[in-house]
Amino acid sequence: MPEPREPLTTDDVAKVANLAMLDLSDDELVTFTSQLDAVLDLAGELNQFDVAEVAPTAHPFGLTNVFRPDEPEPDDIADAIREEALAAGPEVEDHQYRVPPALGEAL
């Protein structure tokens, strides 16, 4: 059984919201207080499980990535792929997409 803890207050949630730079209404504070309190109760229940003999894992299944050899395509195929990709853009200049200037920069 999880150890009892102090219930969250709206002041607790308001402090966290302030740290996260969230502007919450009074109604939202009340709603989130009860929701976060329930989440913390559920998380506390996980402490009842004995996981001392469970090996740490990054994934529950024994999957491994399958990689192909990283070898360059022949130049003629690479050029065709590049031209096909550039053809999808609205405007091309010097084998690159031409885009409008950003942040008010002049051309």
NORNORZI-V51282 format. One record per residue. N is the residue number from 1. RES is the residue in three letters. D_LAST is the distance of its C-alpha to the last C-alpha in Angstrom with 1 decimal. Layout:
# NORNORZI-V51282
n->N res->RES d_last->D_LAST
n->N res->RES d_last->D_LAST
This chain:
# NORNORZI-V51282
n->1 res->MET d_last->67.4
n->2 res->PRO d_last->64.3
n->3 res->GLU d_last->65.1
n->4 res->PRO d_last->64.8
n->5 res->ARG d_last->62.0
n->6 res->GLU d_last->61.3
n->7 res->PRO d_last->59.6
n->8 res->LEU d_last->56.1
n->9 res->THR d_last->55.9
n->10 res->THR d_last->53.3
n->11 res->ASP d_last->52.7
n->12 res->ASP d_last->51.9
n->13 res->VAL d_last->49.3
n->14 res->ALA d_last->47.9
n->15 res->LYS d_last->47.4
n->16 res->VAL d_last->45.6
n->17 res->ALA d_last->43.5
n->18 res->ASN d_last->42.6
n->19 res->LEU d_last->41.7
n->20 res->ALA d_last->39.5
n->21 res->MET d_last->37.9
n->22 res->LEU d_last->39.4
n->23 res->ASP d_last->40.7
n->24 res->LEU d_last->43.8
n->25 res->SER d_last->46.3
n->26 res->ASP d_last->50.0
n->27 res->ASP d_last->50.6
n->28 res->GLU d_last->48.0
n->29 res->LEU d_last->49.5
n->30 res->VAL d_last->52.9
n->31 res->THR d_last->51.6
n->32 res->PHE d_last->49.6
n->33 res->THR d_last->52.5
n->34 res->SER d_last->54.9
n->35 res->GLN d_last->52.4
n->36 res->LEU d_last->51.5
n->37 res->ASP d_last->55.2
n->38 res->ALA d_last->56.0
n->39 res->VAL d_last->53.3
n->40 res->LEU d_last->54.7
n->41 res->ASP d_last->58.2
n->42 res->LEU d_last->57.2
n->43 res->ALA d_last->55.5
n->44 res->GLY d_last->58.6
n->45 res->GLU d_last->60.7
n->46 res->LEU d_last->59.0
n->47 res->ASN d_last->60.7
n->48 res->GLN d_last->64.0
n->49 res->PHE d_last->63.2
n->50 res->ASP d_last->64.3
n->51 res->VAL d_last->61.5
n->52 res->ALA d_last->62.9
n->53 res->GLU d_last->63.6
n->54 res->VAL d_last->60.4
n->55 res->ALA d_last->58.0
n->56 res->PRO d_last->54.4
n->57 res->THR d_last->52.1
n->58 res->ALA d_last->48.4
n->59 res->HIS d_last->49.2
n->60 res->PRO d_last->52.5
n->61 res->PHE d_last->52.6
n->62 res->GLY d_last->52.8
n->63 res->LEU d_last->49.6
n->64 res->THR d_last->47.6
n->65 res->ASN d_last->44.2
n->66 res->VAL d_last->44.4
n->67 res->PHE d_last->41.8
n->68 res->ARG d_last->41.3
n->69 res->PRO d_last->40.9
n->70 res->ASP d_last->37.4
n->71 res->GLU d_last->37.2
n->72 res->PRO d_last->34.3
n->73 res->GLU d_last->34.3
n->74 res->PRO d_last->35.0
n->75 res->ASP d_last->31.9
n->76 res->ASP d_last->32.6
n->77 res->ILE d_last->32.8
n->78 res->ALA d_last->29.8
n->79 res->ASP d_last->27.7
n->80 res->ALA d_last->29.2
n->81 res->ILE d_last->28.4
n->82 res->ARG d_last->24.8
n->83 res->GLU d_last->24.4
n->84 res->GLU d_last->26.2
n->85 res->ALA d_last->24.0
n->86 res->LEU d_last->20.8
n->87 res->ALA d_last->22.5
n->88 res->ALA d_last->22.8
n->89 res->GLY d_last->19.1
n->90 res->PRO d_last->17.4
n->91 res->GLU d_last->14.9
n->92 res->VAL d_last->15.0
n->93 res->GLU d_last->13.0
n->94 res->ASP d_last->14.9
n->95 res->HIS d_last->17.5
n->96 res->GLN d_last->15.3
n->97 res->TYR d_last->14.4
n->98 res->ARG d_last->11.0
n->99 res->VAL d_last->10.4
n->100 res->PRO d_last->8.5
n->101 res->PRO d_last->6.7
n->102 res->ALA d_last->9.8
n->103 res->LEU d_last->11.6
n->104 res->GLY d_last->9.5
n->105 res->GLU d_last->6.6
n->106 res->ALA d_last->3.8
n->107 res->LEU d_last->0.0
